[in-house]
Amino acid sequence: MTDQQLRKQAHDTDVTVWVGKSGIDAVTGELSDQLQDRELVKVKFLRAARGGTNTDELAAELADAVDAELVETRGNTAVLH
């Protein structure tokens, strides 16, 4: 599936993982499980998680942590594949 097709599919996908003040380490297990069950997972980064970093950096870090592909970030939300 191309990135464009994934982005289109992500548009109708609900956020199922929220990253809060506990950071990305707190959600890697849950995210890995969800990625096994579905093609795309939408992750929302709450203000407490962002601190001094931006969503792009956090999303890239999270994608690396679960060995996933970062499809896109928009606002404070990222889509992983």
A tleap script that builds the chain and sets N, CA, C and O, in Angstrom:
source leaprc.protein.ff14SB
mol = sequence {
  NMET THR ASP GLN GLN LEU ARG LYS GLN ALA
  HIE ASP THR ASP VAL THR VAL TRP VAL GLY
  LYS SER GLY ILE ASP ALA VAL THR GLY GLU
  LEU SER ASP GLN LEU GLN ASP ARG GLU LEU
  VAL LYS VAL LYS PHE LEU ARG ALA ALA ARG
  GLY GLY THR ASN THR ASP GLU LEU ALA ALA
  GLU LEU ALA ASP ALA VAL ASP ALA GLU LEU
  VAL GLU THR ARG GLY ASN THR ALA VAL LEU
  CHIE
}
set mol.1.N position { 0.844 -1.183 0.000 }
set mol.1.CA position { 0.000 0.000 0.000 }
set mol.1.C position { 0.890 1.247 0.000 }
set mol.1.O position { 1.863 1.307 0.751 }
set mol.2.N position { 0.572 2.226 -0.821 }
set mol.2.CA position { 1.386 3.439 -0.882 }
set mol.2.C position { 1.094 4.336 0.318 }
set mol.2.O position { 0.079 4.181 0.998 }
set mol.3.N position { 2.002 5.273 0.561 }
set mol.3.CA position { 1.795 6.225 1.660 }
set mol.3.C position { 0.511 7.015 1.456 }
set mol.3.O position { -0.199 7.315 2.416 }
set mol.4.N position { 0.215 7.351 0.208 }
set mol.4.CA position { -0.999 8.112 -0.072 }
set mol.4.C position { -2.253 7.302 0.301 }
set mol.4.O position { -3.197 7.840 0.879 }
set mol.5.N position { -2.249 6.011 -0.034 }
set mol.5.CA position { -3.385 5.155 0.319 }
set mol.5.C position { -3.496 5.020 1.833 }
set mol.5.O position { -4.597 5.036 2.383 }
set mol.6.N position { -2.353 4.886 2.506 }
set mol.6.CA position { -2.360 4.772 3.970 }
set mol.6.C position { -2.899 6.042 4.609 }
set mol.6.O position { -3.678 5.982 5.560 }
set mol.7.N position { -2.481 7.202 4.081 }
set mol.7.CA position { -2.979 8.468 4.629 }
set mol.7.C position { -4.490 8.582 4.471 }
set mol.7.O position { -5.188 9.036 5.377 }
set mol.8.N position { -4.985 8.165 3.313 }
set mol.8.CA position { -6.422 8.219 3.060 }
set mol.8.C position { -7.167 7.312 4.052 }
set mol.8.O position { -8.198 7.695 4.604 }
set mol.9.N position { -6.631 6.119 4.263 }
set mol.9.CA position { -7.237 5.179 5.205 }
set mol.9.C position { -7.163 5.733 6.633 }
set mol.9.O position { -8.088 5.545 7.423 }
set mol.10.N position { -6.073 6.407 6.956 }
set mol.10.CA position { -5.879 6.946 8.306 }
set mol.10.C position { -6.898 8.028 8.635 }
set mol.10.O position { -7.239 8.237 9.799 }
set mol.11.N position { -7.378 8.709 7.613 }
set mol.11.CA position { -8.333 9.791 7.822 }
set mol.11.C position { -9.558 9.310 8.605 }
set mol.11.O position { -10.082 10.042 9.444 }
set mol.12.N position { -10.009 8.103 8.341 }
set mol.12.CA position { -11.199 7.565 8.996 }
set mol.12.C position { -10.883 6.705 10.223 }
set mol.12.O position { -11.783 6.121 10.826 }
set mol.13.N position { -9.610 6.633 10.586 }
set mol.13.CA position { -9.192 5.829 11.729 }
set mol.13.C position { -9.262 6.665 13.004 }
set mol.13.O position { -8.847 7.824 13.019 }
set mol.14.N position { -9.785 6.076 14.063 }
set mol.14.CA position { -9.852 6.770 15.348 }
set mol.14.C position { -8.536 6.637 16.103 }
set mol.14.O position { -7.792 5.676 15.910 }
set mol.15.N position { -8.258 7.614 16.964 }
set mol.15.CA position { -7.089 7.539 17.843 }
set mol.15.C position { -7.321 6.412 18.850 }
set mol.15.O position { -8.361 6.368 19.508 }
set mol.16.N position { -6.351 5.503 18.969 }
set mol.16.CA position { -6.496 4.407 19.928 }
set mol.16.C position { -5.357 4.367 20.944 }
set mol.16.O position { -5.397 3.579 21.889 }
set mol.17.N position { -4.341 5.213 20.755 }
set mol.17.CA position { -3.244 5.283 21.716 }
set mol.17.C position { -3.004 6.753 22.049 }
set mol.17.O position { -2.861 7.591 21.159 }
set mol.18.N position { -2.964 7.047 23.346 }
set mol.18.CA position { -2.685 8.403 23.802 }
set mol.18.C position { -1.383 8.383 24.584 }
set mol.18.O position { -1.202 7.561 25.482 }
set mol.19.N position { -0.473 9.294 24.239 }
set mol.19.CA position { 0.791 9.412 24.959 }
set mol.19.C position { 0.673 10.618 25.881 }
set mol.19.O position { 0.471 11.746 25.430 }
set mol.20.N position { 0.804 10.361 27.184 }
set mol.20.CA position { 0.672 11.423 28.179 }
set mol.20.C position { 1.979 11.688 28.886 }
set mol.20.O position { 3.054 11.515 28.313 }
set mol.21.N position { 1.882 12.114 30.146 }
set mol.21.CA position { 3.083 12.519 30.871 }
set mol.21.C position { 4.033 11.358 31.156 }
set mol.21.O position { 5.200 11.591 31.472 }
set mol.22.N position { 3.567 10.121 31.053 }
set mol.22.CA position { 4.454 8.968 31.271 }
set mol.22.C position { 5.365 8.716 30.073 }
set mol.22.O position { 6.306 7.926 30.155 }
set mol.23.N position { 5.084 9.387 28.967 }
set mol.23.CA position { 5.952 9.302 27.797 }
set mol.23.C position { 5.696 8.093 26.919 }
set mol.23.O position { 4.763 7.323 27.148 }
set mol.24.N position { 6.547 7.938 25.901 }
set mol.24.CA position { 6.326 6.884 24.914 }
set mol.24.C position { 6.610 5.489 25.460 }
set mol.24.O position { 6.042 4.507 24.982 }
set mol.25.N position { 7.488 5.397 26.459 }
set mol.25.CA position { 7.801 4.073 27.028 }
set mol.25.C position { 6.551 3.404 27.597 }
set mol.25.O position { 6.438 2.178 27.601 }
set mol.26.N position { 5.619 4.221 28.077 }
set mol.26.CA position { 4.409 3.689 28.707 }
set mol.26.C position { 3.436 3.078 27.692 }
set mol.26.O position { 2.539 2.331 28.082 }
set mol.27.N position { 3.595 3.378 26.411 }
set mol.27.CA position { 2.621 2.901 25.420 }
set mol.27.C position { 3.199 1.943 24.388 }
set mol.27.O position { 2.461 1.462 23.528 }
set mol.28.N position { 4.495 1.652 24.447 }
set mol.28.CA position { 5.100 0.819 23.397 }
set mol.28.C position { 4.494 -0.579 23.354 }
set mol.28.O position { 4.281 -1.116 22.267 }
set mol.29.N position { 4.214 -1.176 24.492 }
set mol.29.CA position { 3.621 -2.516 24.515 }
set mol.29.C position { 2.243 -2.534 23.881 }
set mol.29.O position { 1.939 -3.380 23.040 }
set mol.30.N position { 1.418 -1.590 24.296 }
set mol.30.CA position { 0.059 -1.492 23.759 }
set mol.30.C position { 0.091 -1.207 22.255 }
set mol.30.O position { -0.675 -1.791 21.489 }
set mol.31.N position { 0.969 -0.319 21.849 }
set mol.31.CA position { 1.065 0.034 20.431 }
set mol.31.C position { 1.519 -1.165 19.602 }
set mol.31.O position { 0.989 -1.397 18.516 }
set mol.32.N position { 2.480 -1.919 20.093 }
set mol.32.CA position { 2.940 -3.121 19.384 }
set mol.32.C position { 1.791 -4.106 19.193 }
set mol.32.O position { 1.615 -4.666 18.111 }
set mol.33.N position { 1.016 -4.311 20.251 }
set mol.33.CA position { -0.145 -5.213 20.169 }
set mol.33.C position { -1.137 -4.736 19.119 }
set mol.33.O position { -1.634 -5.528 18.317 }
set mol.34.N position { -1.421 -3.441 19.128 }
set mol.34.CA position { -2.395 -2.898 18.186 }
set mol.34.C position { -1.888 -3.005 16.743 }
set mol.34.O position { -2.669 -3.271 15.830 }
set mol.35.N position { -0.597 -2.800 16.539 }
set mol.35.CA position { -0.038 -2.886 15.184 }
set mol.35.C position { -0.093 -4.314 14.639 }
set mol.35.O position { -0.138 -4.518 13.426 }
set mol.36.N position { -0.090 -5.295 15.535 }
set mol.36.CA position { -0.221 -6.686 15.090 }
set mol.36.C position { -1.647 -6.971 14.625 }
set mol.36.O position { -1.871 -7.782 13.726 }
set mol.37.N position { -2.611 -6.284 15.257 }
set mol.37.CA position { -4.023 -6.524 14.960 }
set mol.37.C position { -4.557 -5.704 13.793 }
set mol.37.O position { -5.500 -6.123 13.122 }
set mol.38.N position { -3.968 -4.548 13.547 }
set mol.38.CA position { -4.475 -3.686 12.474 }
set mol.38.C position { -3.345 -3.040 11.698 }
set mol.38.O position { -2.202 -2.968 12.148 }
set mol.39.N position { -3.707 -2.575 10.522 }
set mol.39.CA position { -2.703 -2.023 9.621 }
set mol.39.C position { -2.190 -0.661 10.070 }
set mol.39.O position { -1.000 -0.364 9.968 }
set mol.40.N position { -3.107 0.157 10.568 }
set mol.40.CA position { -2.759 1.515 10.984 }
set mol.40.C position { -3.182 1.761 12.422 }
set mol.40.O position { -4.224 1.285 12.874 }
set mol.41.N position { -2.348 2.517 13.132 }
set mol.41.CA position { -2.710 2.944 14.484 }
set mol.41.C position { -2.467 4.440 14.563 }
set mol.41.O position { -1.411 4.939 14.176 }
set mol.42.N position { -3.477 5.149 15.078 }
set mol.42.CA position { -3.368 6.596 15.233 }
set mol.42.C position { -3.022 6.888 16.691 }
set mol.42.O position { -3.663 6.382 17.612 }
set mol.43.N position { -1.992 7.717 16.878 }
set mol.43.CA position { -1.481 8.040 18.211 }
set mol.43.C position { -1.602 9.538 18.437 }
set mol.43.O position { -1.216 10.337 17.584 }
set mol.44.N position { -2.140 9.913 19.589 }
set mol.44.CA position { -2.253 11.338 19.930 }
set mol.44.C position { -1.268 11.644 21.047 }
set mol.44.O position { -1.209 10.939 22.055 }
set mol.45.N position { -0.494 12.713 20.851 }
set mol.45.CA position { 0.470 13.150 21.861 }
set mol.45.C position { -0.132 14.304 22.642 }
set mol.45.O position { -0.329 15.394 22.104 }
set mol.46.N position { -0.425 14.061 23.916 }
set mol.46.CA position { -1.000 15.090 24.775 }
set mol.46.C position { 0.078 16.103 25.153 }
set mol.46.O position { 1.271 15.816 25.052 }
set mol.47.N position { -0.341 17.270 25.582 }
set mol.47.CA position { 0.604 18.345 25.897 }
set mol.47.C position { 1.658 17.897 26.917 }
set mol.47.O position { 2.828 18.262 26.801 }
set mol.48.N position { 1.250 17.120 27.901 }
set mol.48.CA position { 2.167 16.661 28.943 }
set mol.48.C position { 3.297 15.805 28.370 }
set mol.48.O position { 4.401 15.789 28.915 }
set mol.49.N position { 3.029 15.098 27.279 }
set mol.49.CA position { 4.039 14.227 26.676 }
set mol.49.C position { 5.032 15.031 25.856 }
set mol.49.O position { 6.200 14.656 25.750 }
set mol.50.N position { 4.581 16.123 25.279 }
set mol.50.CA position { 5.430 16.864 24.347 }
set mol.50.C position { 6.539 17.616 25.041 }
set mol.50.O position { 7.661 17.655 24.537 }
set mol.51.N position { 6.261 18.211 26.177 }
set mol.51.CA position { 7.299 18.955 26.882 }
set mol.51.C position { 8.007 19.909 25.943 }
set mol.51.O position { 7.378 20.786 25.350 }
set mol.52.N position { 9.333 19.741 25.804 }
set mol.52.CA position { 10.101 20.631 24.940 }
set mol.52.C position { 10.290 20.092 23.539 }
set mol.52.O position { 10.913 20.752 22.706 }
set mol.53.N position { 9.770 18.910 23.258 }
set mol.53.CA position { 9.969 18.340 21.925 }
set mol.53.C position { 8.704 18.497 21.087 }
set mol.53.O position { 7.629 18.791 21.609 }
set mol.54.N position { 8.852 18.298 19.783 }
set mol.54.CA position { 7.672 18.423 18.941 }
set mol.54.C position { 7.121 17.045 18.582 }
set mol.54.O position { 7.764 16.021 18.817 }
set mol.55.N position { 5.945 17.040 18.021 }
set mol.55.CA position { 5.245 15.796 17.706 }
set mol.55.C position { 6.029 14.946 16.710 }
set mol.55.O position { 6.071 13.723 16.837 }
set mol.56.N position { 6.647 15.587 15.722 }
set mol.56.CA position { 7.421 14.849 14.714 }
set mol.56.C position { 8.537 14.027 15.358 }
set mol.56.O position { 8.737 12.859 15.025 }
set mol.57.N position { 9.258 14.657 16.282 }
set mol.57.CA position { 10.355 13.953 16.964 }
set mol.57.C position { 9.829 12.790 17.790 }
set mol.57.O position { 10.363 11.682 17.726 }
set mol.58.N position { 8.783 13.045 18.565 }
set mol.58.CA position { 8.204 11.991 19.409 }
set mol.58.C position { 7.663 10.838 18.568 }
set mol.58.O position { 7.841 9.670 18.915 }
set mol.59.N position { 7.007 11.168 17.469 }
set mol.59.CA position { 6.429 10.143 16.604 }
set mol.59.C position { 7.522 9.277 15.988 }
set mol.59.O position { 7.378 8.058 15.904 }
set mol.60.N position { 8.608 9.903 15.559 }
set mol.60.CA position { 9.729 9.156 14.977 }
set mol.60.C position { 10.355 8.242 16.028 }
set mol.60.O position { 10.702 7.097 15.737 }
set mol.61.N position { 10.498 8.753 17.243 }
set mol.61.CA position { 11.046 7.957 18.353 }
set mol.61.C position { 10.159 6.749 18.650 }
set mol.61.O position { 10.640 5.633 18.843 }
set mol.62.N position { 8.864 7.002 18.681 }
set mol.62.CA position { 7.900 5.940 18.975 }
set mol.62.C position { 7.896 4.891 17.864 }
set mol.62.O position { 7.837 3.693 18.142 }
set mol.63.N position { 7.959 5.330 16.624 }
set mol.63.CA position { 8.003 4.396 15.491 }
set mol.63.C position { 9.241 3.499 15.586 }
set mol.63.O position { 9.159 2.292 15.359 }
set mol.64.N position { 10.381 4.096 15.923 }
set mol.64.CA position { 11.613 3.311 16.099 }
set mol.64.C position { 11.463 2.301 17.225 }
set mol.64.O position { 11.898 1.155 17.108 }
set mol.65.N position { 10.844 2.737 18.319 }
set mol.65.CA position { 10.712 1.883 19.500 }
set mol.65.C position { 9.894 0.625 19.229 }
set mol.65.O position { 10.141 -0.416 19.838 }
set mol.66.N position { 8.917 0.709 18.317 }
set mol.66.CA position { 8.068 -0.446 18.031 }
set mol.66.C position { 8.339 -1.022 16.638 }
set mol.66.O position { 7.601 -1.880 16.154 }
set mol.67.N position { 9.409 -0.534 16.004 }
set mol.67.CA position { 9.797 -1.020 14.684 }
set mol.67.C position { 8.661 -0.867 13.670 }
set mol.67.O position { 8.327 -1.798 12.937 }
set mol.68.N position { 8.079 0.334 13.649 }
set mol.68.CA position { 6.963 0.620 12.749 }
set mol.68.C position { 7.361 1.740 11.787 }
set mol.68.O position { 8.390 2.393 11.957 }
set mol.69.N position { 6.532 1.938 10.792 }
set mol.69.CA position { 6.757 3.018 9.829 }
set mol.69.C position { 5.861 4.185 10.198 }
set mol.69.O position { 4.665 4.012 10.434 }
set mol.70.N position { 6.446 5.378 10.245 }
set mol.70.CA position { 5.676 6.590 10.502 }
set mol.70.C position { 5.077 7.043 9.173 }
set mol.70.O position { 5.805 7.434 8.261 }
set mol.71.N position { 3.763 6.992 9.067 }
set mol.71.CA position { 3.087 7.357 7.820 }
set mol.71.C position { 2.974 8.872 7.710 }
set mol.71.O position { 3.307 9.451 6.676 }
set mol.72.N position { 2.502 9.513 8.777 }
set mol.72.CA position { 2.392 10.977 8.768 }
set mol.72.C position { 2.156 11.497 10.175 }
set mol.72.O position { 1.730 10.762 11.066 }
set mol.73.N position { 2.442 12.782 10.355 }
set mol.73.CA position { 2.035 13.481 11.581 }
set mol.73.C position { 1.217 14.677 11.140 }
set mol.73.O position { 1.519 15.327 10.139 }
set mol.74.N position { 0.186 14.951 11.901 }
set mol.74.CA position { -0.652 16.107 11.618 }
set mol.74.C position { -1.081 16.675 12.958 }
set mol.74.O position { -1.748 15.998 13.740 }
set mol.75.N position { -0.708 17.896 13.220 }
set mol.75.CA position { -1.002 18.477 14.518 }
set mol.75.C position { -0.272 17.691 15.597 }
set mol.75.O position { 0.947 17.530 15.539 }
set mol.76.N position { -1.018 17.202 16.582 }
set mol.76.CA position { -0.426 16.414 17.670 }
set mol.76.C position { -0.742 14.939 17.525 }
set mol.76.O position { -0.706 14.188 18.499 }
set mol.77.N position { -1.050 14.529 16.310 }
set mol.77.CA position { -1.430 13.147 16.042 }
set mol.77.C position { -0.485 12.542 15.010 }
set mol.77.O position { -0.080 13.203 14.054 }
set mol.78.N position { -0.144 11.279 15.219 }
set mol.78.CA position { 0.714 10.559 14.280 }
set mol.78.C position { 0.014 9.279 13.856 }
set mol.78.O position { -0.792 8.713 14.595 }
set mol.79.N position { 0.343 8.836 12.644 }
set mol.79.CA position { -0.199 7.571 12.139 }
set mol.79.C position { 0.971 6.635 11.897 }
set mol.79.O position { 1.915 6.967 11.182 }
set mol.80.N position { 0.893 5.449 12.510 }
set mol.80.CA position { 1.962 4.444 12.361 }
set mol.80.C position { 1.427 3.239 11.623 }
set mol.80.O position { 0.247 2.896 11.706 }
set mol.81.N position { 2.336 2.604 10.893 }
set mol.81.CA position { 1.986 1.437 10.074 }
set mol.81.C position { 2.990 0.328 10.369 }
set mol.81.O position { 2.898 -0.757 9.795 }
savepdb mol mol.pdb
quit
